[in-house]
Amino acid sequence: MDLLIGIGTFICVVLLIEGGSMVFRTFRSPEEREIRRRLNRLTSLEYDNVDIVRKRMLSEVPWLNQKLLKLKWTGSAGLLLEQAGTRHTLGFYVLVSALLAFLGFTVGSWLHLHYLVSILPGACLGCLPLWHILKKKRKRMEKFQGQLPEALDLVARALKAGQALPGALKMVADEMADPIGDEFDKTLNEINFGVAVPEALKNLANRVDCLDLKFFVIAVVIQRETGGNLAEILENIARVIRERFKLHGRIRVLAAEGKLSAGILTGLPFITAFVLLLANPDYIKILIRDPLGRALAGLVLFLMILGIFSMRKMIAIKV
């Protein structure tokens, strides 16, 4: 056990040094960070026998970058980071996850817990960066969805004024804030680099996790093939999205009581166990010391997790 603790401590120190140097290089020069951010927004172009293809930079640590490039899941992970709008690379979050996982396992080993039990806090701490990324992605996509009706109205007004579709997209990119302004700017850059408008819009739909955006892309693609009044179509889509927002708000009000009940039922057992631990420690510690108590505690925890997922499914109404 001492050897395992020593190995874990050594790895944590190495990861701390690597992470510290990476953070120092990232925040050392704001100008360099801005240039790197703009270069990362350019699309990859492929030519035969010409080495002008933008290299994928998954980590500023060379050996970690080479390892990540060989993995199959880095593409989906990179898309997740792009949807979340993070400034750090995939390697940064991998190092942070590994560091937190080893810290959790080391703390469990110092508390002389069983090695299987020590894995649990390590796994929970290691998943914190992923939870942070998913939370940022959800907030960014919700903000994008809230900006979409106004952007569609802006595109429709630009089309009525005689602007072409790329010009209307440029107005959205210039006048609206992130994330929708940034994403439309990426699409406009693809069009300027020679990508066809339907393909650029399909890339936008694949890059952004928003169902309403897919309606906009499908409408533009069909209109370019069959013709029609695109401005009127976009105005109708914007009106439907706003009405759906209103309906979703009403459903959130009606489901607020269920969410509050779910939160109380979830937190009540843990609060009760904490109060019993303070009032009568011997009464509650039997769930930890006795094998049957540990088995019952594990069963109750599993049933609680199952109940939490069931309640989330019941109160999560999609419109």
C-alpha positions in Angstrom: 0.0 0.0 0.0 2.9 2.4 0.8 4.4 1.7 -2.6 1.1 2.4 -4.3 0.7 5.7 -2.4 4.3 6.7 -3.4 3.6 5.9 -7.1 0.4 7.9 -6.9 2.1 10.9 -5.2 4.9 10.8 -7.9 2.4 10.8 -10.7 0.4 13.7 -9.1 3.6 15.8 -8.8 4.5 15.2 -12.5 1.0 16.1 -13.6 1.0 19.2 -11.5 4.3 20.3 -13.1 3.0 19.6 -16.6 -0.3 21.4 -15.9 1.4 24.4 -14.3 3.7 24.8 -17.3 0.7 24.5 -19.7 -1.3 27.1 -17.7 1.7 29.4 -17.7 2.2 29.2 -21.4 -1.5 29.7 -22.0 -1.8 32.9 -19.9 1.7 34.3 -20.6 0.8 36.2 -23.8 -2.8 37.4 -24.5 -1.8 38.3 -28.1 -0.5 34.8 -28.7 -3.7 33.3 -27.2 -5.9 35.5 -29.5 -3.8 34.5 -32.6 -4.1 30.9 -31.7 -7.9 31.2 -31.2 -8.3 32.8 -34.7 -6.1 30.2 -36.3 -8.1 27.4 -34.7 -11.3 28.8 -36.3 -10.0 28.2 -39.8 -11.2 25.1 -41.5 -9.0 22.3 -42.5 -8.2 22.2 -46.3 -6.9 19.0 -48.0 -4.6 19.0 -51.0 -2.5 16.3 -52.5 1.2 16.4 -51.9 1.0 19.9 -50.4 1.7 20.4 -46.7 -0.7 23.3 -46.0 -3.2 21.3 -44.0 -4.0 22.8 -40.6 -2.5 20.4 -38.0 -4.8 19.3 -35.2 -3.5 20.6 -31.9 -4.9 18.5 -29.1 -2.3 19.4 -26.5 0.6 21.7 -26.0 2.6 18.8 -24.5 4.2 17.1 -27.6 4.1 13.5 -26.3 0.5 13.8 -25.1 -0.6 15.4 -28.4 0.9 12.4 -30.3 -1.0 9.9 -28.1 -4.3 11.8 -28.4 -4.1 12.0 -32.2 -4.0 8.2 -32.4 -7.2 7.7 -30.4 -10.5 7.3 -32.1 -12.6 9.3 -29.6 -10.7 12.5 -29.9 -12.9 13.7 -32.8 -16.1 13.6 -30.8 -14.3 15.0 -27.8 -13.0 17.9 -29.9 -16.5 18.6 -31.1 -17.7 18.6 -27.6 -15.1 21.2 -26.6 -16.0 23.3 -29.6 -19.7 23.2 -28.7 -18.8 24.2 -25.1 -16.7 27.1 -26.4 -13.7 26.3 -24.1 -10.4 28.0 -24.6 -8.3 25.0 -23.4 -7.2 22.0 -25.5 -8.3 18.4 -25.0 -4.9 17.5 -23.5 -5.4 20.1 -20.7 -8.7 18.5 -19.6 -7.2 15.0 -19.9 -4.3 16.0 -17.6 -6.7 17.7 -15.1 -8.9 14.6 -15.0 -5.9 12.3 -14.4 -4.6 14.6 -11.7 -8.0 14.8 -9.9 -8.5 11.0 -10.2 -5.0 10.3 -8.7 -5.7 12.8 -5.9 -9.0 11.2 -5.0 -7.4 7.7 -5.0 -4.4 8.9 -3.0 -6.7 10.5 -0.4 -8.7 7.3 -0.1 -5.5 5.3 0.3 -4.3 7.7 3.1 -7.6 7.1 4.9 -6.8 3.3 4.8 -9.9 2.6 2.7 -10.2 -0.6 0.7 -8.6 -0.1 -2.8 -12.0 -0.7 -4.5 -13.6 2.0 -2.3 -10.7 4.4 -3.0 -11.5 4.1 -6.7 -14.9 5.8 -6.1 -13.7 9.2 -5.0 -11.0 9.1 -7.7 -13.6 8.4 -10.4 -15.9 11.1 -9.1 -13.1 13.7 -9.1 -11.8 12.6 -12.5 -15.3 13.2 -14.0 -15.5 16.8 -12.8 -13.8 18.3 -15.9 -16.3 16.3 -18.1 -19.2 17.6 -16.0 -17.9 21.1 -16.3 -17.6 20.8 -20.1 -21.1 19.4 -20.5 -22.5 22.2 -18.3 -20.8 24.8 -20.4 -22.0 23.2 -23.6 -25.6 23.1 -22.3 -25.5 26.8 -21.4 -23.9 27.8 -24.7 -26.4 25.8 -26.7 -29.3 27.3 -24.8 -28.0 30.8 -25.4 -27.6 29.9 -29.1 -31.2 28.7 -29.3 -32.4 31.8 -27.6 -30.5 34.0 -30.2 -31.7 32.0 -33.2 -35.2 33.7 -33.7 -33.6 37.1 -33.7 -30.9 36.0 -36.1 -33.5 34.5 -38.5 -35.4 37.7 -38.5 -32.2 39.6 -39.2 -31.5 37.3 -42.2 -35.0 37.7 -43.5 -34.9 41.5 -43.3 -31.5 41.5 -45.1 -32.9 39.3 -47.9 -35.9 41.6 -48.3 -33.5 44.5 -48.6 -31.8 42.8 -51.5 -28.8 41.2 -49.8 -27.6 37.8 -50.9 -27.6 35.0 -48.3 -23.8 35.3 -47.6 -24.3 39.0 -47.0 -27.2 38.3 -44.6 -25.0 35.7 -42.7 -22.3 38.4 -42.5 -24.7 40.8 -40.8 -25.5 38.1 -38.2 -21.8 37.4 -37.6 -21.0 41.1 -37.2 -24.0 42.4 -35.2 -24.8 39.5 -32.9 -22.8 38.3 -29.9 -21.3 34.9 -29.2 -22.2 32.1 -29.7 -24.4 32.6 -32.7 -22.2 35.4 -34.1 -19.1 33.3 -33.8 -20.7 30.2 -35.3 -22.1 32.2 -38.3 -18.7 33.8 -38.7 -17.1 30.3 -39.1 -19.7 29.4 -41.7 -19.0 32.6 -43.6 -15.3 31.9 -43.5 -16.0 28.4 -45.0 -18.0 30.1 -47.8 -15.2 32.6 -48.5 -12.7 29.7 -48.7 -14.8 28.2 -51.5 -17.1 25.8 -49.7 -20.6 25.7 -51.2 -23.3 27.4 -49.2 -25.4 24.2 -48.6 -22.3 22.3 -47.4 -21.2 25.2 -45.2 -24.7 25.3 -43.6 -24.7 21.5 -43.1 -21.3 21.9 -41.3 -22.9 24.5 -39.1 -25.8 22.1 -38.3 -23.3 19.3 -37.5 -21.2 21.6 -35.4 -24.0 23.1 -33.3 -26.3 20.9 -31.2 -29.6 22.7 -31.9 -32.7 21.1 -33.5 -34.2 24.5 -34.6 -31.0 25.3 -36.5 -31.4 22.2 -38.6 -34.9 23.5 -39.7 -33.2 26.6 -40.9 -30.5 24.7 -42.8 -33.1 22.3 -44.4 -35.2 25.3 -45.4 -32.3 27.0 -47.1 -31.1 23.9 -48.9 -34.6 23.1 -50.2 -35.2 26.7 -51.3 -31.9 26.8 -53.2 -33.0 23.7 -55.1 -36.7 24.4 -55.7 -37.0 28.2 -55.3 -39.4 30.2 -53.2 -39.6 33.1 -50.8 -36.8 32.4 -48.4 -37.4 35.5 -46.3 -41.0 34.5 -45.6 -39.9 30.9 -44.7 -37.4 32.2 -42.2 -39.9 34.5 -40.6 -42.3 31.6 -40.2 -39.6 29.4 -38.6 -38.7 32.3 -36.2 -42.3 32.6 -35.2 -42.7 28.9 -34.6 -39.5 28.9 -32.5 -40.8 31.8 -30.3 -44.2 30.0 -29.8 -42.3 26.9 -28.8 -40.3 28.9 -26.3 -43.6 30.2 -24.8 -45.0 26.7 -24.5 -41.7 25.5 -22.9 -41.9 28.3 -20.4 -45.4 27.2 -19.4 -44.3 23.6 -19.0 -41.4 24.6 -16.8 -43.8 26.5 -14.5 -46.0 23.4 -14.3 -43.1 21.1 -13.7 -41.5 23.3 -11.0 -43.3 21.6 -8.2 -42.2 18.2 -9.4 -38.6 19.4 -9.6 -38.7 20.8 -6.1 -40.2 17.5 -4.7 -37.5 15.5 -6.5 -34.7 17.7 -4.9 -36.2 17.3 -1.5 -36.6 13.6 -1.8 -33.0 13.3 -3.1 -31.4 15.4 -0.4 -33.5 14.2 2.6 -31.8 10.8 3.2 -28.3 12.4 3.1 -29.4 15.2 5.5 -30.9 12.6 7.8 -27.8 10.4 7.8 -25.6 13.5 8.6 -27.8 14.5 11.5 -27.8 11.0 12.9 -24.0 10.9 12.5 -23.7 14.0 14.7 -26.4 13.0 17.2 -25.6 9.3 17.6 -22.5 8.2 15.7 -22.7 4.5 16.8 -26.2 4.2 15.4 -25.2 5.2 11.9 -21.7 3.8 11.7 -23.1 0.3 11.7 -23.8 0.9 8.0 -20.0 1.3 7.5 -18.5 -1.3 9.9 -20.9 -4.2 9.5 -20.8 -6.1 6.2 -24.6 -6.4 6.1 -24.9 -2.7 6.8 -22.5 -1.9 3.9 -24.5 -4.2 1.6 -27.8 -2.5 2.6 -26.3 0.9 2.2 -25.0 0.0 -1.3 -28.5 -1.3 -2.2 -30.2 1.8 -0.9 -27.8 4.0 -2.9 -28.4 2.0 -6.1 -32.2 2.4 -5.6 -31.8 6.1 -4.9 -29.9 6.6 -8.1 -32.5 4.6 -10.0 -35.2 6.8 -8.5 -33.4 10.0 -9.4 -33.2 9.0 -13.0 -36.8 8.0 -13.0 -37.9 11.3 -11.6 -35.7 13.2 -14.1 -37.4 11.3 -16.9 -40.9 12.1 -15.5 -40.3 15.9 -15.1 -38.2 16.4 -18.3 -40.8 17.2 -20.9 -39.4 18.0 -24.3 -41.3 20.4 -26.6 
